Amino acid sequence: MTAQDVLSLTRRRLLRSTGALLAGLGLAFAGQAAAAKLEKEELKFGFIKLTDMVPLAIAYEKGFFEDEGLFVTLEAQANWKVLLDRVISGELDGAHMLSGQPLGATIGFGTKADVITAFTMDLNGNAITMSNAVWAEMKKNLPMKDGKPVHPISAAALKPVVESYKKQGKPFNVGVVFPVATHNYEMRYWLAAGGLHPGYYAPAKGDVTGQLNADVLISVTPPPQMPATMEAGTIYGYCVGEPWNQQAVFKGIGAPVITDYDIRNNISEKVFGVTQKWADENPNTHIAVVKALIRAGHWLDANNNANRKEAAKIISKPQYVGADYEVIANSMTGVFEYEKGDVRPAADFNVFFRYHATYPYTSDAVWYLTQMRRWGQIAEAKPDSWYIETAKKVFRADIYRKAAEALIAEGKMKKADFPDFATETGFRPAEHTTFIDGVEYDGRQPNAYLSKFAIGLKGSETVK
């Protein structure tokens, strides 16, 4: 039994004994009443050791789960595949997931299962890091100001480096965390915007490497292993969440060259995922979980991120992320360090509540589906209606709304904290300024969006 299990057990006993005492005195005990309506009180949630698991840790540490009558155990998982498999098998009730995981599972790319989300855990939070040797070569191709590179940095600066490796007969290898990860799509988007082909998937032909026709070979590496894998020379760079970009800076082995805020910002990064079966069997419990997580997100962004240092200290504990506080705080507290000593403001590097960050936008889900189609994970053309219907099936704004309205009714949150549910469509406005290449995205027109790219599948195209 871990220290967290002991603490959780102690809290459960305390809450139950307190509830029994109050009930015996004939007093109303709101928490106990709410718990009586839950289909399941004791829950186990999985996470990967990344800073954006923090809403789960805060909901646990600040008692938001307990306020809902939930007795939660949080358990770190080895990698994203193990995490997803354990949610599908029922070993975990739910988990911190990549935004693309519920979508990928539902459409059957990889493991086939109906998985949904009613809560977005955060926006942004990733970066692309290159080894010192690659970064030194890239800098030769960059404009400088006051002795420092001008940001954001285009992958066009990487192109001559990749071509040089090709001439030497060396494949240019980079790592991402999972095939349907935001990181995979951000790496691909950045590379393609700079004129480098990131490769295609061809599941119908049995090829799921994603390296067909590639200039840069992308493969999967678990997040905590990325710095060591790059240091060993197996990969030359990677796209990952924190603290593993800042870790490369602290270890002196590499430099983040761009954050995802400058590739495509303010889109769902991680979600809290459960199976459709679990949601159907535990509707009240599901709403209670979402309520607790919404409060955690709100706490994390409250008062201009005033709580971020405390949050960084909490998740530096070994049972959570287990990285040094200084490494975690480097990005979570509103700044980001690129190469050593190049610290720049990054107020929105991690967003947990503002901009309605916790709301599961349909247009965010559609964007992920367009990237799956662009790179061949969706092998054949689909009509716009399919993208939108699939997005709404997986990103469940209806469940989120019930949780939010309950919090408002209880006086724990304000109506102004949430989208106007009477008019909210689930589609963010069409925009181009959030993308590094300036291509406009309108979630209502996914096929028109795909047609705008020089690199990537579009229309009825398939991988040859």
Backbone hydrogen bonds, N-H to C=O, Kabsch-Sander energy under -0.5 kcal/mol:
donor,donor_aa,acceptor,acceptor_aa,energy
6,V,2,T,-2.1
7,L,3,A,-2.4
8,S,4,Q,-2.8
9,L,5,D,-2.6
10,T,6,V,-2.5
11,R,7,L,-2.4
12,R,8,S,-2.4
13,R,9,L,-2.4
14,L,10,T,-2.3
15,L,11,R,-2.9
16,R,12,R,-2.6
17,S,13,R,-2.6
18,T,14,L,-2.4
19,G,15,L,-2.6
20,A,16,R,-2.5
21,L,17,S,-2.2
22,L,18,T,-2.4
23,A,19,G,-2.5
24,G,20,A,-2.3
25,L,21,L,-1.4
26,G,23,A,-1.3
27,L,22,L,-2.7
33,A,29,F,-2.3
34,A,30,A,-2.5
35,A,31,G,-2.3
36,A,32,Q,-1.8
37,K,33,A,-0.7
37,K,34,A,-1.0
38,L,35,A,-1.2
43,L,41,E,-0.6
43,L,71,F,-2.1
45,F,73,T,-2.7
46,G,94,G,-2.0
47,F,75,E,-1.5
50,L,48,I,-2.4
51,T,242,E,-2.8
53,M,50,L,-1.9
54,V,51,T,-1.7
56,L,53,M,-1.6
57,A,53,M,-1.1
58,I,54,V,-2.8
59,A,55,P,-2.5
60,Y,56,L,-1.7
61,E,57,A,-3.2
62,K,58,I,-2.8
63,G,60,Y,-1.0
64,F,59,A,-0.8
65,F,59,A,-2.2
67,D,63,G,-2.1
68,E,64,F,-0.8
68,E,65,F,-1.0
69,G,66,E,-2.1
70,L,65,F,-2.3
71,F,41,E,-2.8
72,V,70,L,-0.7
73,T,43,L,-2.4
75,E,45,F,-2.5
77,Q,47,F,-2.7
83,L,79,N,-2.2
84,L,80,W,-2.4
85,D,81,K,-2.8
86,R,82,V,-2.2
87,V,83,L,-1.7
88,I,84,L,-2.5
89,S,85,D,-2.3
90,G,86,R,-0.7
91,E,86,R,-1.1
92,L,86,R,-2.1
93,D,44,K,-2.7
94,G,44,K,-1.0
95,A,273,G,-1.9
96,H,46,G,-2.3
97,M,271,V,-3.4
99,S,269,E,-1.9
101,Q,98,L,-1.7
103,L,99,S,-0.6
104,G,100,G,-3.3
105,A,101,Q,-2.7
106,T,102,P,-2.0
107,I,103,L,-2.2
108,G,104,G,-0.8
108,G,105,A,-0.5
109,F,104,G,-2.7
110,G,108,G,-0.9
113,A,105,A,-1.6
113,A,111,T,-0.6
115,V,102,P,-0.6
115,V,113,A,-0.9
116,I,274,V,-3.0
117,T,394,V,-2.8
118,A,272,F,-0.7
120,T,358,T,-2.2
121,M,119,F,-0.5
121,M,270,K,-2.1
122,D,270,K,-1.1
123,L,351,V,-2.4
124,N,267,I,-1.1
125,G,349,F,-0.9
127,A,240,V,-1.9
128,I,258,I,-2.9
129,T,127,A,-0.5
129,T,238,Y,-2.9
130,M,255,A,-2.4
131,S,236,Y,-2.7
132,N,253,I,-1.4
135,W,131,S,-2.8
136,A,132,N,-2.3
137,E,133,A,-1.4
138,M,134,V,-2.6
139,K,135,W,-2.4
140,K,136,A,-0.6
140,K,137,E,-0.8
141,N,138,M,-2.2
142,L,139,K,-1.4
145,K,148,K,-3.2
148,K,145,K,-1.6
150,V,143,P,-2.3
153,I,257,V,-0.5
154,S,152,P,-0.5
155,A,190,W,-0.5
157,A,154,S,-1.7
158,L,155,A,-1.1
159,K,155,A,-1.3
161,V,158,L,-0.6
162,V,158,L,-2.3
163,E,159,K,-2.5
164,S,160,P,-1.9
165,Y,161,V,-2.1
166,K,162,V,-2.2
167,K,163,E,-2.1
168,Q,164,S,-1.2
169,G,166,K,-1.9
170,K,165,Y,-2.9
173,N,171,P,-0.9
174,V,217,L,-2.6
175,G,237,G,-2.2
176,V,219,S,-2.5
181,A,178,F,-1.7
184,N,181,A,-0.5
185,Y,181,A,-1.7
186,E,182,T,-2.9
187,M,183,H,-2.6
188,R,184,N,-2.3
189,Y,185,Y,-2.6
190,W,186,E,-2.5
191,L,187,M,-2.5
192,A,188,R,-2.8
193,A,189,Y,-2.3
194,G,190,W,-1.0
194,G,191,L,-0.8
195,G,192,A,-1.6
196,L,191,L,-2.7
200,Y,212,L,-1.8
201,Y,375,W,-2.9
202,A,207,D,-2.9
205,K,202,A,-1.6
206,G,203,P,-1.3
207,D,202,A,-2.3
208,V,206,G,-0.7
212,L,200,Y,-1.8
214,A,211,Q,-1.6
215,D,197,H,-3.3
216,V,197,H,-1.5
217,L,172,F,-2.5
218,I,216,V,-0.7
219,S,174,V,-2.1
221,T,176,V,-2.6
225,Q,222,P,-1.5
226,M,222,P,-0.6
226,M,223,P,-1.6
229,T,225,Q,-2.4
230,M,226,M,-2.5
231,E,227,P,-2.6
232,A,228,A,-1.8
233,G,230,M,-1.3
234,T,229,T,-1.7
235,I,229,T,-0.9
236,Y,173,N,-3.4
237,G,173,N,-0.5
238,Y,129,T,-2.4
239,C,175,G,-2.1
240,V,127,A,-1.9
242,E,125,G,-1.0
244,W,241,G,-1.2
247,Q,243,P,-1.8
248,A,244,W,-0.6
249,V,245,N,-1.2
250,F,246,Q,-2.6
251,K,247,Q,-2.5
252,G,248,A,-0.7
252,G,249,V,-0.7
253,I,248,A,-2.2
254,G,248,A,-1.1
255,A,130,M,-2.7
257,V,128,I,-3.4
258,I,128,I,-1.2
260,D,126,N,-2.4
262,D,259,T,-1.4
263,I,260,D,-0.8
264,R,260,D,-2.8
265,N,434,T,-1.4
269,E,122,D,-2.8
270,K,122,D,-0.8
271,V,97,M,-2.7
272,F,119,F,-2.3
273,G,95,A,-3.0
273,G,271,V,-0.7
274,V,116,I,-2.1
276,Q,114,D,-2.8
279,A,275,T,-2.3
280,D,276,Q,-2.5
281,E,277,K,-2.0
282,N,278,W,-1.8
286,H,282,N,-2.7
287,I,283,P,-2.0
288,A,284,N,-2.1
289,V,285,T,-2.4
290,V,286,H,-2.4
291,K,287,I,-2.4
292,A,288,A,-2.1
293,L,289,V,-2.3
294,I,290,V,-2.6
295,R,291,K,-2.0
296,A,292,A,-1.7
297,G,293,L,-2.5
298,H,294,I,-2.4
299,W,295,R,-2.3
300,L,296,A,-2.0
301,D,297,G,-1.3
302,A,298,H,-0.9
304,N,301,D,-0.6
305,N,301,D,-1.0
306,A,302,A,-1.6
307,N,302,A,-0.6
308,R,305,N,-1.8
311,A,307,N,-2.3
312,A,308,R,-2.9
313,K,309,K,-2.0
314,I,310,E,-2.2
315,I,311,A,-2.5
316,S,312,A,-0.9
317,K,314,I,-1.3
320,Y,317,K,-1.8
321,V,315,I,-2.0
322,G,315,I,-1.3
322,G,317,K,-1.2
328,I,324,D,-2.1
329,A,325,Y,-3.3
330,N,326,E,-1.1
331,S,328,I,-1.1
332,M,328,I,-1.9
333,T,329,A,-1.5
334,G,331,S,-1.0
336,F,344,R,-2.3
338,Y,336,F,-0.6
338,Y,342,D,-2.8
342,D,339,E,-2.9
343,V,341,G,-1.3
344,R,336,F,-2.8
344,R,342,D,-0.5
346,A,334,G,-3.1
349,F,346,A,-2.0
351,V,123,L,-1.6
356,H,353,F,-0.5
357,A,353,F,-1.7
357,A,354,R,-0.7
359,Y,356,H,-1.4
361,Y,359,Y,-1.5
362,T,426,G,-0.7
363,S,426,G,-2.2
365,A,361,Y,-1.5
366,V,362,T,-2.4
367,W,363,S,-1.9
368,Y,364,D,-1.7
369,L,365,A,-2.0
370,T,366,V,-2.3
371,Q,367,W,-1.8
372,M,368,Y,-1.9
373,R,369,L,-2.1
374,R,370,T,-2.8
375,W,371,Q,-1.8
376,G,373,R,-1.4
377,Q,372,M,-1.7
378,I,372,M,-1.8
379,A,377,Q,-0.7
386,W,383,P,-0.9
387,Y,383,P,-1.3
388,I,384,D,-2.0
389,E,385,S,-2.7
390,T,386,W,-2.5
391,A,387,Y,-2.3
392,K,388,I,-2.3
393,K,389,E,-1.8
394,V,390,T,-1.6
395,F,391,A,-3.0
396,R,117,T,-3.3
396,R,394,V,-1.0
397,A,395,F,-1.3
400,Y,396,R,-1.6
401,R,397,A,-2.5
402,K,398,D,-1.5
403,A,399,I,-1.9
404,A,400,Y,-2.8
405,E,401,R,-2.8
406,A,402,K,-1.7
407,L,403,A,-2.0
408,I,404,A,-2.1
409,A,405,E,-2.4
410,E,406,A,-1.9
411,G,408,I,-1.3
412,K,407,L,-2.0
413,M,407,L,-1.3
417,D,414,K,-1.7
418,F,415,K,-1.7
421,F,419,P,-1.2
423,T,420,D,-1.7
424,E,420,D,-2.4
428,R,426,G,-0.5
431,E,441,Y,-1.8
435,F,432,H,-1.5
436,I,263,I,-2.2
438,G,435,F,-1.2
441,Y,431,E,-3.1
445,Q,442,D,-2.3
449,Y,445,Q,-1.9
450,L,446,P,-2.3
451,S,447,N,-1.6
452,K,449,Y,-1.5
453,F,450,L,-1.4
456,G,454,A,-0.5
457,L,374,R,-2.6
461,E,458,K,-2.3
